[in-house]
Amino acid sequence: MGTISKIVITGGPCAGKTTAMSWIQNNFTQRGYTVLFVPETATEFITGGVAPWTCGSNVDYQKCQVKLQMVKEALFEQAARTMPGEKILIVCDRGALDNKAYMTREEFDQVLQFVHSDEITLRDNYDAVFHLVTAAKGAQEFYTTANNAARIETVEQAVALDDKIIASWTGHPHLRVIDNATDFEVKMERLITEIASALGEPAPNETDRKFLIEYPDLRWLKSVPSCQRVEVIQTYLKSANDDEVRVRQRGTQGHYIYFQTTKSRVNDHQWIETERRLSQEEYLTLLMDADTTLRQIRKTRYCLTYGNQYFEIDVYPFWHDRAIAHIETSGEESDVCFPEQLKIIREVTDDENYMNAALARRTEY
C-alpha cells in the first residue's frame, strides 16, 4: 500500500474551491499522485432538499451532515487502501470542522456527542487544511452567488462566515490561509505550492520567520475566537547524518496526535522538511531512540489567525518574560502585520539561540 494523505480545501463563499479542485487534479496527477475527491456534503444535502430550514432544527441538520461527512471520508480511505498507487491524495471539499461555523457552541457539543467524537479528533484527522479566502474580502467585484445553488450569503455575510470558518480550523498543525492579495491565477499557484510543501515535495518555498516577543497576555489570547491552545512535547532523535529528526506529541485534554519530522537544511533560512503522521505505538517506539544529550522541549502553543495570517505563539515553562511567535511567509521581505497586543522585541529568524534544537541543548535559560 502506498502513502495516503488527506487534506481539506475550505474557505468562505465564492473563494475558488471548484477551480482549485481542477488545479489540484491536474498538478498532482502529473506528480504521480492518485487524486481522490470527497464531494462537499452541504451542497449534496441542500440541493437534495435536506437543509437547516427543512429539518426539524439546525442541530438536527448538522448531526446528519457531520455524520455523513465522517462516513464518506472513512469509505474513501478504505477504498484508497486497496489502490495500487504509491502516492494517494484524498482531497475533501470542506471537512468536518467547517460545520462548527454554522452552529452555536451548545449545538456543536450536541453534534460531537451524537457522532461520538471530540473537536480535536475531528480537526486533526486531516494532514493539512487550506483555507481559500472569500472573494468578498479583497476581490468583491468577483463575488457571486450565481455559480452555486447552495450559496445564499451577501458580501457582508460571506466575510463574517469566512472569519468563522478560519476560527473553526485554527489550531490545526498545518493550516494555511490563501488570501486575495494576488490575482486569481496566482492564488491557485500559491495553493498548489502550499499543498506540495505539506506533502513533503522537495520545494523549499517558505520561510519560517521567528520573532522574540514579550510574554503575551494569555487572557487576551484565550478570549480571541480565532485562537486555540495546544500542548506540544518535542523529542529529538539520534541521526546518522546532519538531518534533524524529531518526534512530536500535540493536542489537549487527553487527545493527541503524533508526528515525525525530518529537516534538511538548504541555507540559513530555508529547508526541505518531510513529515509523516505516526500512530501512538510508532511514536512510543521511536522515543526509545531519543537523543539523551538533548532536553525534551515542552511548550504551550497558541495558534492565532489574524488578518489572514496564521501565527503560532510558543510559551515555554522556563521563560516568564518572553515567548516566540512563528509565521510562515513567502520570503524574508514579506510584510508581517502583528496584532497590537503582541509586543515584538526583535526578529530572531537568523538567531540559532532561539531554535528548538538549541533550546534543547541549553542547560540554563
Stockholm file with secondary structure:
# STOCKHOLM 1.0

chainA/1-365         MGTISKIVITGGPCAGKTTAMSWIQNNFTQRGYTVLFVPETATEFITGGVAPWTCGSNVDYQKCQVKLQMVKEALFEQAARTMPGEKILIVCDRGALDNKAYMTREEFDQVLQFVHSDEITLRDNYDAVFHLVTAAKGAQEFYTTANNAARIETVEQAVALDDKIIASWTGHPHLRVIDNATDFEVKMERLITEIASALGEPAPNETDRKFLIEYPDLRWLKSVPSCQRVEVIQTYLKSANDDEVRVRQRGTQGHYIYFQTTKSRVNDHQWIETERRLSQEEYLTLLMDADTTLRQIRKTRYCLTYGNQYFEIDVYPFWHDRAIAHIETSGEESDVCFPEQLKIIREVTDDENYMNAALARRTEY
#=GR chainA/1-365 SS CCEEEEEEEEESTTSSHHHHHHHHHHHHHHTTEEEEEECCHHHHHHHTTCCTTTSSSHHHHHHHHHHHHHHHHHHHHHHHTTCCCSEEEEEEESCGGGGGGGSCHHHHHHHHHHTTCCHHHHHTTSSEEEEECCTTTTCGGGCCSTTCTTCCCCHHHHHHHHHHHHHHHTTCTTEEEECSSSCHHHHHHHHHHHHHHHTTCSCCCCEEEEEEEECCCHHHHHHCTTEEEEEEEEEEBCCSSSCEEEEEEEEETTEEEEEEEEEEESSSSCEEEEEEEECHHHHHHHHTTBCTTSCCEEEEEEEEEETTEEEEEEECTTCSSEEEEEEEESSTTCCCCCCTTSCEEEECTTCGGGSHHHHHHCSCC
#=GC SS_cons         CCEEEEEEEEESTTSSHHHHHHHHHHHHHHTTEEEEEECCHHHHHHHTTCCTTTSSSHHHHHHHHHHHHHHHHHHHHHHHTTCCCSEEEEEEESCGGGGGGGSCHHHHHHHHHHTTCCHHHHHTTSSEEEEECCTTTTCGGGCCSTTCTTCCCCHHHHHHHHHHHHHHHTTCTTEEEECSSSCHHHHHHHHHHHHHHHTTCSCCCCEEEEEEEECCCHHHHHHCTTEEEEEEEEEEBCCSSSCEEEEEEEEETTEEEEEEEEEEESSSSCEEEEEEEECHHHHHHHHTTBCTTSCCEEEEEEEEEETTEEEEEEECTTCSSEEEEEEEESSTTCCCCCCTTSCEEEECTTCGGGSHHHHHHCSCC
//
